[in-house]
Amino acid sequence: MQELHARSGPPRRQLPDRLHVVGPGWHPLLLRLHERLLSLEPGYQIEDLKEKLGGVRIHVTAASAIALAEMRGVLTEAEKQSETIC
């Protein structure tokens, strides 16, 4: 079981913190995705965000396996949408 700890170190790694690694055309999509992810898991963290094959690929972690399962569908949808933007 994963333990949760209060953060006192560096800021969270969430989508707004990582926008600089992808092109600006995807920023509006990713900011909308961020709001959806926050509603499912406020403490989610980005493990990887990158451009790949004309779209973005996003890998996240969450404290709750249930939230992570719900987030997978949202992430898949956003990744598919990203392929039509740039």
Biopython code that builds the backbone (N, CA, C, O; Angstrom):
import numpy as np
from Bio.PDB.StructureBuilder import StructureBuilder

atoms = [
    (1, "MET", "N", (0.843, -1.187, 0.000)),
    (1, "MET", "CA", (0.000, 0.000, 0.000)),
    (1, "MET", "C", (0.885, 1.246, 0.000)),
    (1, "MET", "O", (1.868, 1.327, 0.736)),
    (2, "GLN", "N", (0.521, 2.193, -0.824)),
    (2, "GLN", "CA", (1.293, 3.421, -0.939)),
    (2, "GLN", "C", (0.972, 4.354, 0.214)),
    (2, "GLN", "O", (-0.193, 4.535, 0.570)),
    (3, "GLU", "N", (2.001, 4.944, 0.794)),
    (3, "GLU", "CA", (1.805, 5.886, 1.886)),
    (3, "GLU", "C", (1.776, 7.306, 1.336)),
    (3, "GLU", "O", (2.466, 7.623, 0.367)),
    (4, "LEU", "N", (0.978, 8.145, 1.959)),
    (4, "LEU", "CA", (0.909, 9.552, 1.590)),
    (4, "LEU", "C", (1.668, 10.364, 2.628)),
    (4, "LEU", "O", (1.553, 10.121, 3.829)),
    (5, "HIS", "N", (2.429, 11.310, 2.164)),
    (5, "HIS", "CA", (3.192, 12.173, 3.056)),
    (5, "HIS", "C", (2.933, 13.622, 2.682)),
    (5, "HIS", "O", (2.714, 13.948, 1.515)),
    (6, "ALA", "N", (2.961, 14.475, 3.674)),
    (6, "ALA", "CA", (2.829, 15.914, 3.412)),
    (6, "ALA", "C", (4.061, 16.368, 2.638)),
    (6, "ALA", "O", (5.180, 15.939, 2.918)),
    (7, "ARG", "N", (3.841, 17.228, 1.678)),
    (7, "ARG", "CA", (4.950, 17.722, 0.868)),
    (7, "ARG", "C", (5.521, 18.992, 1.478)),
    (7, "ARG", "O", (4.800, 19.946, 1.769)),
    (8, "SER", "N", (6.834, 18.977, 1.662)),
    (8, "SER", "CA", (7.492, 20.194, 2.107)),
    (8, "SER", "C", (8.619, 20.556, 1.156)),
    (8, "SER", "O", (9.265, 21.592, 1.318)),
    (9, "GLY", "N", (8.856, 19.716, 0.173)),
    (9, "GLY", "CA", (9.947, 19.914, -0.770)),
    (9, "GLY", "C", (9.518, 20.689, -1.995)),
    (9, "GLY", "O", (8.761, 21.655, -1.898)),
    (10, "PRO", "N", (10.004, 20.264, -3.151)),
    (10, "PRO", "CA", (9.701, 20.980, -4.388)),
    (10, "PRO", "C", (8.218, 20.924, -4.723)),
    (10, "PRO", "O", (7.498, 20.062, -4.218)),
    (11, "PRO", "N", (7.759, 21.835, -5.568)),
    (11, "PRO", "CA", (6.335, 21.859, -5.932)),
    (11, "PRO", "C", (5.932, 20.574, -6.642)),
    (11, "PRO", "O", (6.771, 19.846, -7.172)),
    (12, "ARG", "N", (4.652, 20.318, -6.641)),
    (12, "ARG", "CA", (4.118, 19.136, -7.308)),
    (12, "ARG", "C", (4.419, 19.181, -8.790)),
    (12, "ARG", "O", (4.550, 20.252, -9.382)),
    (13, "ARG", "N", (4.525, 18.024, -9.371)),
    (13, "ARG", "CA", (4.737, 17.921, -10.812)),
    (13, "ARG", "C", (3.389, 17.624, -11.437)),
    (13, "ARG", "O", (3.016, 16.468, -11.637)),
    (14, "GLN", "N", (2.679, 18.674, -11.737)),
    (14, "GLN", "CA", (1.395, 18.527, -12.397)),
    (14, "GLN", "C", (1.488, 19.183, -13.767)),
    (14, "GLN", "O", (2.491, 19.824, -14.082)),
    (15, "LEU", "N", (0.460, 19.031, -14.575)),
    (15, "LEU", "CA", (0.526, 19.493, -15.961)),
    (15, "LEU", "C", (0.976, 20.942, -16.132)),
    (15, "LEU", "O", (1.830, 21.201, -16.979)),
    (16, "PRO", "N", (0.446, 21.896, -15.372)),
    (16, "PRO", "CA", (0.912, 23.272, -15.589)),
    (16, "PRO", "C", (2.423, 23.439, -15.374)),
    (16, "PRO", "O", (3.044, 24.314, -15.978)),
    (17, "ASP", "N", (3.005, 22.604, -14.520)),
    (17, "ASP", "CA", (4.440, 22.680, -14.255)),
    (17, "ASP", "C", (5.279, 22.102, -15.387)),
    (17, "ASP", "O", (6.484, 22.348, -15.447)),
    (18, "ARG", "N", (4.666, 21.343, -16.279)),
    (18, "ARG", "CA", (5.404, 20.629, -17.309)),
    (18, "ARG", "C", (5.069, 21.078, -18.733)),
    (18, "ARG", "O", (5.556, 20.478, -19.691)),
    (19, "LEU", "N", (4.257, 22.107, -18.890)),
    (19, "LEU", "CA", (3.843, 22.548, -20.226)),
    (19, "LEU", "C", (5.015, 22.891, -21.132)),
    (19, "LEU", "O", (4.909, 22.764, -22.352)),
    (20, "HIS", "N", (6.119, 23.319, -20.561)),
    (20, "HIS", "CA", (7.260, 23.749, -21.364)),
    (20, "HIS", "C", (7.880, 22.631, -22.196)),
    (20, "HIS", "O", (8.668, 22.911, -23.100)),
    (21, "VAL", "N", (7.546, 21.372, -21.915)),
    (21, "VAL", "CA", (8.176, 20.268, -22.650)),
    (21, "VAL", "C", (7.437, 19.908, -23.944)),
    (21, "VAL", "O", (7.918, 19.081, -24.718)),
    (22, "VAL", "N", (6.279, 20.519, -24.184)),
    (22, "VAL", "CA", (5.528, 20.260, -25.421)),
    (22, "VAL", "C", (5.197, 21.586, -26.091)),
    (22, "VAL", "O", (5.297, 22.649, -25.479)),
    (23, "GLY", "N", (4.806, 21.508, -27.342)),
    (23, "GLY", "CA", (4.485, 22.707, -28.106)),
    (23, "GLY", "C", (3.286, 23.455, -27.548)),
    (23, "GLY", "O", (2.414, 22.853, -26.923)),
    (24, "PRO", "N", (3.237, 24.780, -27.773)),
    (24, "PRO", "CA", (2.173, 25.617, -27.220)),
    (24, "PRO", "C", (0.785, 25.298, -27.760)),
    (24, "PRO", "O", (-0.213, 25.639, -27.124)),
    (25, "GLY", "N", (0.702, 24.656, -28.909)),
    (25, "GLY", "CA", (-0.610, 24.302, -29.460)),
    (25, "GLY", "C", (-1.384, 23.339, -28.570)),
    (25, "GLY", "O", (-2.613, 23.306, -28.612)),
    (26, "TRP", "N", (-0.680, 22.565, -27.772)),
    (26, "TRP", "CA", (-1.319, 21.595, -26.884)),
    (26, "TRP", "C", (-1.646, 22.169, -25.504)),
    (26, "TRP", "O", (-2.349, 21.521, -24.728)),
    (27, "HIS", "N", (-1.166, 23.341, -25.188)),
    (27, "HIS", "CA", (-1.359, 23.897, -23.843)),
    (27, "HIS", "C", (-2.831, 24.001, -23.429)),
    (27, "HIS", "O", (-3.167, 23.572, -22.325)),
    (28, "PRO", "N", (-3.723, 24.549, -24.260)),
    (28, "PRO", "CA", (-5.130, 24.623, -23.838)),
    (28, "PRO", "C", (-5.727, 23.243, -23.520)),
    (28, "PRO", "O", (-6.441, 23.093, -22.529)),
    (29, "LEU", "N", (-5.439, 22.245, -24.351)),
    (29, "LEU", "CA", (-5.921, 20.890, -24.104)),
    (29, "LEU", "C", (-5.383, 20.373, -22.773)),
    (29, "LEU", "O", (-6.128, 19.797, -21.980)),
    (30, "LEU", "N", (-4.103, 20.576, -22.530)),
    (30, "LEU", "CA", (-3.488, 20.061, -21.310)),
    (30, "LEU", "C", (-3.979, 20.786, -20.058)),
    (30, "LEU", "O", (-4.073, 20.179, -18.991)),
    (31, "LEU", "N", (-4.285, 22.052, -20.175)),
    (31, "LEU", "CA", (-4.832, 22.776, -19.021)),
    (31, "LEU", "C", (-6.251, 22.309, -18.703)),
    (31, "LEU", "O", (-6.628, 22.220, -17.534)),
    (32, "ARG", "N", (-7.039, 22.010, -19.739)),
    (32, "ARG", "CA", (-8.374, 21.424, -19.490)),
    (32, "ARG", "C", (-8.242, 20.041, -18.868)),
    (32, "ARG", "O", (-8.994, 19.687, -17.960)),
    (33, "LEU", "N", (-7.286, 19.265, -19.357)),
    (33, "LEU", "CA", (-7.033, 17.940, -18.793)),
    (33, "LEU", "C", (-6.628, 18.056, -17.331)),
    (33, "LEU", "O", (-7.073, 17.264, -16.500)),
    (34, "HIS", "N", (-5.803, 19.019, -17.014)),
    (34, "HIS", "CA", (-5.367, 19.249, -15.629)),
    (34, "HIS", "C", (-6.579, 19.437, -14.707)),
    (34, "HIS", "O", (-6.629, 18.863, -13.619)),
    (35, "GLU", "N", (-7.535, 20.228, -15.138)),
    (35, "GLU", "CA", (-8.736, 20.450, -14.316)),
    (35, "GLU", "C", (-9.510, 19.149, -14.102)),
    (35, "GLU", "O", (-10.008, 18.893, -13.006)),
    (36, "ARG", "N", (-9.607, 18.339, -15.135)),
    (36, "ARG", "CA", (-10.303, 17.048, -15.009)),
    (36, "ARG", "C", (-9.556, 16.117, -14.073)),
    (36, "ARG", "O", (-10.163, 15.438, -13.245)),
    (37, "LEU", "N", (-8.222, 16.087, -14.206)),
    (37, "LEU", "CA", (-7.428, 15.220, -13.327)),
    (37, "LEU", "C", (-7.532, 15.658, -11.874)),
    (37, "LEU", "O", (-7.607, 14.821, -10.974)),
    (38, "LEU", "N", (-7.538, 16.970, -11.641)),
    (38, "LEU", "CA", (-7.680, 17.482, -10.273)),
    (38, "LEU", "C", (-8.990, 17.032, -9.645)),
    (38, "LEU", "O", (-9.045, 16.747, -8.449)),
    (39, "SER", "N", (-10.039, 16.969, -10.448)),
    (39, "SER", "CA", (-11.333, 16.561, -9.907)),
    (39, "SER", "C", (-11.330, 15.077, -9.516)),
    (39, "SER", "O", (-12.085, 14.666, -8.634)),
    (40, "LEU", "N", (-10.493, 14.286, -10.163)),
    (40, "LEU", "CA", (-10.395, 12.865, -9.842)),
    (40, "LEU", "C", (-9.374, 12.576, -8.749)),
    (40, "LEU", "O", (-9.587, 11.715, -7.895)),
    (41, "GLU", "N", (-8.267, 13.303, -8.787)),
    (41, "GLU", "CA", (-7.162, 13.077, -7.844)),
    (41, "GLU", "C", (-6.356, 14.364, -7.690)),
    (41, "GLU", "O", (-5.443, 14.615, -8.476)),
    (42, "PRO", "N", (-6.679, 15.183, -6.686)),
    (42, "PRO", "CA", (-5.979, 16.459, -6.519)),
    (42, "PRO", "C", (-4.461, 16.334, -6.381)),
    (42, "PRO", "O", (-3.736, 17.274, -6.706)),
    (43, "GLY", "N", (-3.983, 15.216, -5.915)),
    (43, "GLY", "CA", (-2.547, 15.041, -5.721)),
    (43, "GLY", "C", (-1.845, 14.291, -6.831)),
    (43, "GLY", "O", (-0.720, 13.826, -6.649)),
    (44, "TYR", "N", (-2.499, 14.164, -7.997)),
    (44, "TYR", "CA", (-1.851, 13.429, -9.093)),
    (44, "TYR", "C", (-0.505, 14.067, -9.433)),
    (44, "TYR", "O", (-0.286, 15.254, -9.191)),
    (45, "GLN", "N", (0.385, 13.262, -9.993)),
    (45, "GLN", "CA", (1.679, 13.779, -10.428)),
    (45, "GLN", "C", (2.009, 13.249, -11.811)),
    (45, "GLN", "O", (1.683, 12.113, -12.158)),
    (46, "ILE", "N", (2.653, 14.087, -12.583)),
    (46, "ILE", "CA", (3.112, 13.721, -13.914)),
    (46, "ILE", "C", (4.441, 12.987, -13.783)),
    (46, "ILE", "O", (5.403, 13.511, -13.221)),
    (47, "GLU", "N", (4.479, 11.784, -14.303)),
    (47, "GLU", "CA", (5.743, 11.040, -14.359)),
    (47, "GLU", "C", (6.437, 11.278, -15.684)),
    (47, "GLU", "O", (7.666, 11.284, -15.752)),
    (48, "ASP", "N", (5.651, 11.476, -16.746)),
    (48, "ASP", "CA", (6.240, 11.722, -18.051)),
    (48, "ASP", "C", (5.228, 12.448, -18.928)),
    (48, "ASP", "O", (4.049, 12.097, -18.950)),
    (49, "LEU", "N", (5.687, 13.436, -19.631)),
    (49, "LEU", "CA", (4.895, 14.173, -20.616)),
    (49, "LEU", "C", (5.820, 14.423, -21.791)),
    (49, "LEU", "O", (6.880, 15.030, -21.637)),
    (50, "LYS", "N", (5.416, 13.949, -22.978)),
    (50, "LYS", "CA", (6.284, 14.134, -24.138)),
    (50, "LYS", "C", (5.474, 14.129, -25.421)),
    (50, "LYS", "O", (4.332, 13.672, -25.462)),
    (51, "GLU", "N", (6.095, 14.648, -26.459)),
    (51, "GLU", "CA", (5.532, 14.595, -27.795)),
    (51, "GLU", "C", (5.955, 13.267, -28.419)),
    (51, "GLU", "O", (7.117, 12.871, -28.333)),
    (52, "LYS", "N", (4.993, 12.584, -29.050)),
    (52, "LYS", "CA", (5.324, 11.316, -29.696)),
    (52, "LYS", "C", (4.313, 11.032, -30.803)),
    (52, "LYS", "O", (3.104, 11.054, -30.574)),
    (53, "LEU", "N", (4.815, 10.769, -31.992)),
    (53, "LEU", "CA", (3.987, 10.389, -33.139)),
    (53, "LEU", "C", (2.858, 11.381, -33.407)),
    (53, "LEU", "O", (1.729, 10.975, -33.682)),
    (54, "GLY", "N", (3.151, 12.666, -33.330)),
    (54, "GLY", "CA", (2.173, 13.699, -33.647)),
    (54, "GLY", "C", (1.165, 13.985, -32.555)),
    (54, "GLY", "O", (0.157, 14.647, -32.803)),
    (55, "GLY", "N", (1.416, 13.505, -31.363)),
    (55, "GLY", "CA", (0.515, 13.758, -30.239)),
    (55, "GLY", "C", (1.318, 13.858, -28.954)),
    (55, "GLY", "O", (2.549, 13.867, -28.977)),
    (56, "VAL", "N", (0.625, 13.933, -27.853)),
    (56, "VAL", "CA", (1.301, 13.931, -26.559)),
    (56, "VAL", "C", (1.042, 12.604, -25.867)),
    (56, "VAL", "O", (0.005, 11.972, -26.066)),
    (57, "ARG", "N", (1.990, 12.198, -25.063)),
    (57, "ARG", "CA", (1.862, 11.002, -24.229)),
    (57, "ARG", "C", (2.046, 11.451, -22.785)),
    (57, "ARG", "O", (2.978, 12.185, -22.459)),
    (58, "ILE", "N", (1.145, 10.997, -21.937)),
    (58, "ILE", "CA", (1.108, 11.457, -20.552)),
    (58, "ILE", "C", (1.062, 10.244, -19.630)),
    (58, "ILE", "O", (0.217, 9.363, -19.790)),
    (59, "HIS", "N", (1.965, 10.207, -18.676)),
    (59, "HIS", "CA", (1.973, 9.156, -17.663)),
    (59, "HIS", "C", (1.873, 9.823, -16.302)),
    (59, "HIS", "O", (2.627, 10.746, -15.993)),
    (60, "VAL", "N", (0.933, 9.347, -15.489)),
    (60, "VAL", "CA", (0.699, 9.956, -14.181)),
    (60, "VAL", "C", (0.748, 8.905, -13.076)),
    (60, "VAL", "O", (0.648, 7.704, -13.326)),
    (61, "THR", "N", (0.905, 9.393, -11.853)),
    (61, "THR", "CA", (0.747, 8.551, -10.675)),
    (61, "THR", "C", (-0.319, 9.191, -9.801)),
    (61, "THR", "O", (-0.550, 10.399, -9.842)),
    (62, "ALA", "N", (-0.957, 8.341, -9.010)),
    (62, "ALA", "CA", (-1.999, 8.813, -8.099)),
    (62, "ALA", "C", (-1.934, 7.975, -6.829)),
    (62, "ALA", "O", (-1.465, 6.838, -6.849)),
    (63, "ALA", "N", (-2.399, 8.534, -5.748)),
    (63, "ALA", "CA", (-2.395, 7.829, -4.469)),
    (63, "ALA", "C", (-3.422, 6.708, -4.446)),
    (63, "ALA", "O", (-3.256, 5.730, -3.718)),
    (64, "SER", "N", (-4.467, 6.840, -5.225)),
    (64, "SER", "CA", (-5.563, 5.884, -5.215)),
    (64, "SER", "C", (-5.602, 5.085, -6.509)),
    (64, "SER", "O", (-5.589, 5.657, -7.599)),
    (65, "ALA", "N", (-5.648, 3.769, -6.386)),
    (65, "ALA", "CA", (-5.755, 2.920, -7.578)),
    (65, "ALA", "C", (-7.078, 3.163, -8.296)),
    (65, "ALA", "O", (-7.138, 3.076, -9.522)),
    (66, "ILE", "N", (-8.128, 3.464, -7.557)),
    (66, "ILE", "CA", (-9.431, 3.748, -8.161)),
    (66, "ILE", "C", (-9.352, 5.016, -8.996)),
    (66, "ILE", "O", (-9.828, 5.044, -10.131)),
    (67, "ALA", "N", (-8.754, 6.066, -8.441)),
    (67, "ALA", "CA", (-8.604, 7.316, -9.187)),
    (67, "ALA", "C", (-7.737, 7.098, -10.424)),
    (67, "ALA", "O", (-8.030, 7.634, -11.493)),
    (68, "LEU", "N", (-6.679, 6.318, -10.282)),
    (68, "LEU", "CA", (-5.789, 6.064, -11.411)),
    (68, "LEU", "C", (-6.538, 5.347, -12.533)),
    (68, "LEU", "O", (-6.338, 5.653, -13.708)),
    (69, "ALA", "N", (-7.388, 4.407, -12.179)),
    (69, "ALA", "CA", (-8.187, 3.706, -13.196)),
    (69, "ALA", "C", (-9.122, 4.671, -13.911)),
    (69, "ALA", "O", (-9.277, 4.589, -15.129)),
    (70, "GLU", "N", (-9.743, 5.577, -13.180)),
    (70, "GLU", "CA", (-10.627, 6.578, -13.794)),
    (70, "GLU", "C", (-9.832, 7.545, -14.663)),
    (70, "GLU", "O", (-10.309, 7.981, -15.711)),
    (71, "MET", "N", (-8.635, 7.874, -14.232)),
    (71, "MET", "CA", (-7.800, 8.821, -14.958)),
    (71, "MET", "C", (-7.324, 8.249, -16.287)),
    (71, "MET", "O", (-7.097, 9.007, -17.230)),
    (72, "ARG", "N", (-7.169, 6.940, -16.385)),
    (72, "ARG", "CA", (-6.684, 6.330, -17.633)),
    (72, "ARG", "C", (-7.585, 6.664, -18.812)),
    (72, "ARG", "O", (-7.093, 6.982, -19.894)),
    (73, "GLY", "N", (-8.892, 6.596, -18.617)),
    (73, "GLY", "CA", (-9.815, 6.924, -19.697)),
    (73, "GLY", "C", (-9.708, 8.379, -20.120)),
    (73, "GLY", "O", (-9.736, 8.690, -21.310)),
    (74, "VAL", "N", (-9.586, 9.265, -19.152)),
    (74, "VAL", "CA", (-9.454, 10.695, -19.420)),
    (74, "VAL", "C", (-8.146, 10.963, -20.165)),
    (74, "VAL", "O", (-8.117, 11.760, -21.103)),
    (75, "LEU", "N", (-7.078, 10.307, -19.753)),
    (75, "LEU", "CA", (-5.783, 10.486, -20.404)),
    (75, "LEU", "C", (-5.803, 9.966, -21.840)),
    (75, "LEU", "O", (-5.270, 10.613, -22.740)),
    (76, "THR", "N", (-6.405, 8.820, -22.055)),
    (76, "THR", "CA", (-6.492, 8.251, -23.403)),
    (76, "THR", "C", (-7.256, 9.182, -24.331)),
    (76, "THR", "O", (-6.856, 9.404, -25.474)),
    (77, "GLU", "N", (-8.355, 9.723, -23.831)),
    (77, "GLU", "CA", (-9.146, 10.666, -24.623)),
    (77, "GLU", "C", (-8.322, 11.900, -24.987)),
    (77, "GLU", "O", (-8.351, 12.343, -26.135)),
    (78, "ALA", "N", (-7.598, 12.453, -24.035)),
    (78, "ALA", "CA", (-6.780, 13.645, -24.293)),
    (78, "ALA", "C", (-5.654, 13.344, -25.276)),
    (78, "ALA", "O", (-5.348, 14.164, -26.142)),
    (79, "GLU", "N", (-5.040, 12.179, -25.147)),
    (79, "GLU", "CA", (-3.975, 11.818, -26.070)),
    (79, "GLU", "C", (-4.510, 11.712, -27.499)),
    (79, "GLU", "O", (-3.852, 12.161, -28.438)),
    (80, "LYS", "N", (-5.691, 11.128, -27.671)),
    (80, "LYS", "CA", (-6.300, 11.040, -29.008)),
    (80, "LYS", "C", (-6.628, 12.422, -29.558)),
    (80, "LYS", "O", (-6.405, 12.694, -30.737)),
    (81, "GLN", "N", (-7.159, 13.295, -28.703)),
    (81, "GLN", "CA", (-7.459, 14.662, -29.142)),
    (81, "GLN", "C", (-6.197, 15.398, -29.544)),
    (81, "GLN", "O", (-6.212, 16.185, -30.490)),
    (82, "SER", "N", (-5.105, 15.152, -28.839)),
    (82, "SER", "CA", (-3.847, 15.867, -29.134)),
    (82, "SER", "C", (-3.356, 15.570, -30.547)),
    (82, "SER", "O", (-2.678, 16.401, -31.152)),
    (83, "GLU", "N", (-3.686, 14.406, -31.074)),
    (83, "GLU", "CA", (-3.235, 14.034, -32.410)),
    (83, "GLU", "C", (-3.919, 14.845, -33.509)),
    (83, "GLU", "O", (-3.458, 14.849, -34.650)),
    (84, "THR", "N", (-4.998, 15.521, -33.180)),
    (84, "THR", "CA", (-5.717, 16.335, -34.160)),
    (84, "THR", "C", (-5.372, 17.828, -34.051)),
    (84, "THR", "O", (-5.854, 18.635, -34.845)),
    (85, "ILE", "N", (-4.546, 18.187, -33.078)),
    (85, "ILE", "CA", (-4.269, 19.614, -32.827)),
    (85, "ILE", "C", (-3.062, 20.111, -33.599)),
    (85, "ILE", "O", (-3.145, 21.136, -34.277)),
    (86, "CYS", "N", (-1.966, 19.422, -33.513)),
    (86, "CYS", "CA", (-0.728, 19.913, -34.154)),
    (86, "CYS", "C", (-0.354, 19.074, -35.347)),
    (86, "CYS", "O", (0.654, 19.344, -36.000)),
]
sb = StructureBuilder()
sb.init_structure("model")
sb.init_model(0)
sb.init_chain("A")
sb.init_seg("    ")
for serial, (resi, resn, name, xyz) in enumerate(atoms, 1):
    if name == "N":
        sb.init_residue(resn, " ", resi, " ")
    sb.init_atom(name, np.array(xyz, "f"), 0.0, 1.0, " ", f" {name:<3s}", serial, name[0])
structure = sb.get_structure()
